[in-house]
Amino acid sequence: MEKAHPVMKLMDAIENLFASGADEDTSEDELLALLDGLCWSKIVNSVVHNAVPVYEYTVDGPLRYRGEKLVERNAFQLYQQTQPAQIVEETTYQRCLELWISEDMELFVASCFRISSCSTVTEYRDFKGHDWLDTELEIDFATLARNLKTLCELADASKTPFYEVRCK
């Protein structure tokens, strides 16, 4: 089986994501129009150059610890839905749902539970799935489109060489 070009794979993943958000208030065409003007090659480069390992468990503070990787490939966070924080005696507790894209242009959703106390931040992540519709994530597509446009700007501002792969 022939491997899909990263730019084509990204376009398909993002367009399918936006199309899946259509409802009685917003049509598929209106959501896809939010993607007008994006440079897909720049987004691929930004994702690949800014991708980081996503761990199930991390501690950042005086002690630094990383648990097992949540997914095999590095990934870049495209979107985050944050629930209100709860503060109990100088400790902050917060849950987030995150939309990530891996270096191989696969989308996935993770749940993150963050605890901040003094100078230590502890995060626990759980893989929720590849289809955001099967999770509790609620996507604001206008915000997500702005995040994608910011990735294009990141590529323009970066001193990292821009590579475009051409298929023959």
C-alpha positions as CSV (number, residue, x, y, z in Angstrom):
1,M,0.0,0.0,0.0
2,E,1.3,3.4,-1.0
3,K,2.0,5.8,1.9
4,A,0.1,9.1,1.8
5,H,2.1,12.3,1.4
6,P,2.2,14.2,4.8
7,V,0.6,17.4,3.3
8,M,-2.3,15.4,1.8
9,K,-2.7,13.3,5.0
10,L,-2.9,16.6,7.0
11,M,-5.4,18.2,4.7
12,D,-7.6,15.1,4.8
13,A,-7.4,14.8,8.6
14,I,-8.2,18.5,9.2
15,E,-10.9,18.8,6.6
16,N,-12.6,15.7,7.9
17,L,-12.3,17.1,11.4
18,F,-14.0,20.3,10.4
19,A,-16.7,18.6,8.3
20,S,-17.6,16.4,11.3
21,G,-18.4,19.5,13.3
22,A,-21.4,20.4,11.1
23,D,-24.7,20.7,12.9
24,E,-28.1,22.5,12.5
25,D,-26.4,25.9,13.3
26,T,-23.3,25.6,11.1
27,S,-23.0,23.9,7.8
28,E,-20.1,21.9,6.6
29,D,-19.3,24.5,3.9
30,E,-19.2,27.2,6.6
31,L,-16.8,25.2,8.7
32,L,-14.5,24.3,5.7
33,A,-14.5,28.0,4.7
34,L,-12.6,28.7,8.0
35,L,-9.7,26.8,6.4
36,D,-9.3,29.1,3.4
37,G,-5.9,30.6,3.1
38,L,-4.0,28.0,5.0
39,C,-0.6,26.8,3.7
40,W,-0.7,23.1,4.4
41,S,3.0,22.7,3.8
42,K,3.9,25.3,6.4
43,I,1.6,23.6,8.9
44,V,3.2,20.2,8.3
45,N,6.6,21.8,8.9
46,S,5.5,23.6,12.0
47,V,4.0,20.4,13.4
48,V,7.1,18.3,12.7
49,H,9.6,21.0,14.0
50,N,7.6,21.7,17.2
51,A,6.3,18.2,18.0
52,V,7.2,16.9,21.5
53,P,6.9,13.6,23.2
54,V,3.5,13.2,24.9
55,Y,3.8,11.4,28.2
56,E,1.2,9.6,30.4
57,Y,2.7,11.1,33.5
58,T,5.1,14.1,34.1
59,V,6.4,16.0,37.1
60,D,8.1,19.3,36.5
61,G,9.6,21.1,39.5
62,P,12.6,20.5,41.7
63,L,12.3,16.9,40.5
64,R,11.7,16.1,36.8
65,Y,10.2,12.8,35.9
66,R,8.6,11.4,32.7
67,G,6.5,8.3,32.6
68,E,5.7,6.1,29.6
69,K,4.9,7.8,26.3
70,L,1.2,8.1,25.6
71,V,1.7,7.7,21.9
72,E,4.7,6.3,20.0
73,R,5.3,9.4,17.8
74,N,6.0,13.0,18.9
75,A,3.0,15.3,18.6
76,F,1.9,18.9,18.6
77,Q,-1.1,20.2,20.6
78,L,-3.6,21.9,18.2
79,Y,-6.4,22.7,20.6
80,Q,-7.2,22.6,24.3
81,Q,-10.6,22.7,26.1
82,T,-9.9,23.7,29.7
83,Q,-12.3,23.2,32.5
84,P,-12.4,25.7,35.4
85,A,-9.6,25.2,37.9
86,Q,-10.3,24.3,41.5
87,I,-8.0,25.6,44.2
88,V,-7.7,23.9,47.5
89,E,-5.0,25.2,50.0
90,E,-2.5,26.6,47.5
91,T,-2.9,23.6,45.2
92,T,-4.6,24.0,41.8
93,Y,-6.5,21.1,40.1
94,Q,-7.6,21.3,36.5
95,R,-8.8,19.0,33.8
96,C,-8.2,19.6,30.1
97,L,-9.2,17.8,26.9
98,E,-6.5,18.2,24.2
99,L,-6.5,17.7,20.5
100,W,-3.1,16.6,19.3
101,I,-1.6,15.9,15.9
102,S,1.3,13.4,15.6
103,E,4.3,13.8,13.3
104,D,2.7,11.3,11.0
105,M,-0.4,13.6,10.8
106,E,-2.8,11.5,12.9
107,L,-5.2,13.3,15.1
108,F,-6.0,12.1,18.6
109,V,-7.7,13.3,21.8
110,A,-6.1,13.1,25.3
111,S,-7.5,14.0,28.7
112,C,-5.0,15.8,31.0
113,F,-5.4,16.2,34.7
114,R,-3.0,18.9,36.0
115,I,-2.0,19.5,39.6
116,S,0.0,22.6,40.5
117,S,1.4,23.0,44.0
118,C,4.2,25.4,45.0
119,S,6.8,25.1,42.2
120,T,5.7,21.6,41.0
121,V,3.4,20.8,38.2
122,T,2.2,17.2,37.8
123,E,0.2,16.0,34.7
124,Y,-1.6,12.8,34.1
125,R,-2.7,12.1,30.6
126,D,-5.1,9.4,29.2
127,F,-5.6,8.6,25.5
128,K,-9.3,9.1,24.7
129,G,-9.4,8.2,21.0
130,H,-8.8,9.3,17.4
131,D,-12.3,10.5,16.8
132,W,-13.2,13.6,18.8
133,L,-16.9,12.9,18.4
134,D,-16.4,9.8,20.7
135,T,-15.0,12.0,23.5
136,E,-16.3,14.9,25.6
137,L,-14.2,17.4,23.6
138,E,-16.1,20.4,22.3
139,I,-14.2,22.2,19.6
140,D,-14.6,25.9,18.8
141,F,-13.7,25.6,15.1
142,A,-13.1,29.3,14.7
143,T,-10.4,29.1,17.4
144,L,-8.9,26.0,15.9
145,A,-8.7,27.7,12.5
146,R,-6.9,30.6,14.2
147,N,-4.5,28.1,15.8
148,L,-3.8,26.6,12.4
149,K,-3.1,30.1,10.9
150,T,-0.7,30.7,13.8
151,L,1.2,27.6,12.8
152,C,1.6,29.1,9.3
153,E,3.0,32.3,11.0
154,L,5.3,30.2,13.2
155,A,6.8,28.7,10.0
156,D,7.3,32.1,8.5
157,A,9.0,33.5,11.7
158,S,11.1,30.4,12.2
159,K,14.8,30.2,11.3
160,T,14.3,26.5,10.7
161,P,14.7,25.6,7.1
162,F,11.5,25.0,5.2
163,Y,11.4,21.7,3.4
164,E,8.8,20.7,0.9
165,V,8.7,17.1,-0.2
166,R,7.6,16.5,-3.8
167,C,6.3,13.2,-5.0
168,K,7.2,11.9,-8.4
